[in-house]
Amino acid sequence: HVYGDEALRPMLDLDFLVPDDRIEVASRVVLGLGYMWDASAPTPGEHETDYTTHHHLRRLMRRGRLPVELHRAIAPPDRPWVIDTDDLWRRAQPTRIGGVDVLALASEHLLLHLVVHAATHQFTIPLLAIEDIARVAERLAPTPVWPRFIEVANRARLGGTAYATLVLARRLLAARI
């Protein structure tokens, strides 16, 4: 939706946001498509991830297909941010992807998610992630939705982080924000 042609935006995996009460059903569906739980994730030790409380389940893998991550939330639970999940679901937009009817994040939540993702990884992210932020922000900034993004970011305690991320996109990529 942002780039206009899926060939312009390579993907490394597929991320699905699933209501917490449907996450087990979703995982069974993906497993039923021939995917298997990723066994390469760190085992017990310093880098172990407790997927029972993590914001997404262990990655699902299938040879020849993109990996799948089923997310409970758009941010890890150990961050200071407060994402209103009910508002996120309430404002989700019906869309069609690959011939399938789905719900997509509202524009303000998509940009918030991109900011959260960059900040979660302490900005050690590919330049493509900043490009995504720049393109979404450019589309959003001249619209009446922009104040909604600012409101959502401030309410999530991400106002300063969002501002700094957008400045980064403007300076690195000359984004028209």
Solvent accessible surface area in square Angstrom, and as a share of the most:
residue,aa,sasa,rsa
1,H,143,0.64
2,V,31,0.18
3,Y,53,0.20
4,G,70,0.67
5,D,71,0.37
6,E,151,0.68
7,A,87,0.68
8,L,114,0.57
9,R,68,0.25
10,P,88,0.55
11,M,103,0.46
12,L,151,0.75
13,D,28,0.15
14,L,55,0.27
15,D,81,0.42
16,F,94,0.39
17,L,41,0.21
18,V,15,0.09
19,P,50,0.31
20,D,91,0.47
21,D,125,0.65
22,R,128,0.47
23,I,7,0.04
24,E,103,0.46
25,V,52,0.30
26,A,21,0.16
27,S,4,0.03
28,R,149,0.54
29,V,90,0.51
30,V,16,0.09
31,L,60,0.30
32,G,67,0.65
33,L,103,0.51
34,G,44,0.43
35,Y,21,0.08
36,M,139,0.62
37,W,99,0.35
38,D,20,0.10
39,A,97,0.75
40,S,97,0.62
41,A,15,0.11
42,P,70,0.44
43,T,99,0.58
44,P,112,0.71
45,G,53,0.51
46,E,161,0.72
47,H,134,0.60
48,E,93,0.42
49,T,41,0.24
50,D,81,0.42
51,Y,43,0.16
52,T,108,0.63
53,T,89,0.52
54,H,45,0.20
55,H,25,0.11
56,H,25,0.11
57,L,15,0.07
58,R,71,0.26
59,R,73,0.27
60,L,0,0.00
61,M,76,0.34
62,R,91,0.33
63,R,233,0.85
64,G,80,0.77
65,R,139,0.51
66,L,62,0.31
67,P,19,0.12
68,V,5,0.03
69,E,19,0.08
70,L,3,0.02
71,H,23,0.10
72,R,48,0.17
73,A,33,0.25
74,I,15,0.07
75,A,11,0.09
76,P,13,0.08
77,P,94,0.59
78,D,106,0.55
79,R,79,0.29
80,P,92,0.58
81,W,40,0.14
82,V,75,0.43
83,I,32,0.16
84,D,63,0.33
85,T,54,0.32
86,D,101,0.52
87,D,10,0.05
88,L,3,0.02
89,W,71,0.25
90,R,168,0.61
91,R,87,0.32
92,A,15,0.11
93,Q,91,0.40
94,P,111,0.70
95,T,31,0.18
96,R,140,0.51
97,I,97,0.49
98,G,81,0.78
99,G,48,0.46
100,V,88,0.50
101,D,107,0.56
102,V,53,0.30
103,L,103,0.51
104,A,28,0.22
105,L,44,0.22
106,A,4,0.03
107,S,51,0.33
108,E,3,0.01
109,H,3,0.01
110,L,53,0.27
111,L,0,0.00
112,L,1,0.00
113,H,49,0.22
114,L,29,0.14
115,V,0,0.00
116,V,0,0.00
117,H,77,0.34
118,A,1,0.00
119,A,15,0.11
120,T,20,0.12
121,H,86,0.38
122,Q,148,0.66
123,F,80,0.33
124,T,117,0.68
125,I,28,0.14
126,P,88,0.55
127,L,104,0.52
128,L,61,0.30
129,A,16,0.12
130,I,6,0.03
131,E,41,0.18
132,D,14,0.07
133,I,1,0.00
134,A,0,0.00
135,R,56,0.20
136,V,10,0.06
137,A,0,0.00
138,E,23,0.10
139,R,136,0.50
140,L,8,0.04
141,A,28,0.22
142,P,109,0.69
143,T,50,0.29
144,P,126,0.79
145,V,50,0.29
146,W,45,0.16
147,P,82,0.52
148,R,41,0.15
149,F,3,0.01
150,I,77,0.39
151,E,83,0.37
152,V,7,0.04
153,A,2,0.01
154,N,87,0.45
155,R,116,0.42
156,A,2,0.02
157,R,164,0.60
158,L,0,0.00
159,G,21,0.20
160,G,58,0.56
161,T,38,0.22
162,A,4,0.03
163,Y,147,0.56
164,A,58,0.45
165,T,0,0.00
166,L,14,0.07
167,V,21,0.12
168,L,60,0.30
169,A,0,0.00
170,R,96,0.35
171,R,195,0.71
172,L,100,0.50
173,L,42,0.21
174,A,80,0.62
175,A,4,0.03
176,R,185,0.68
177,I,48,0.24
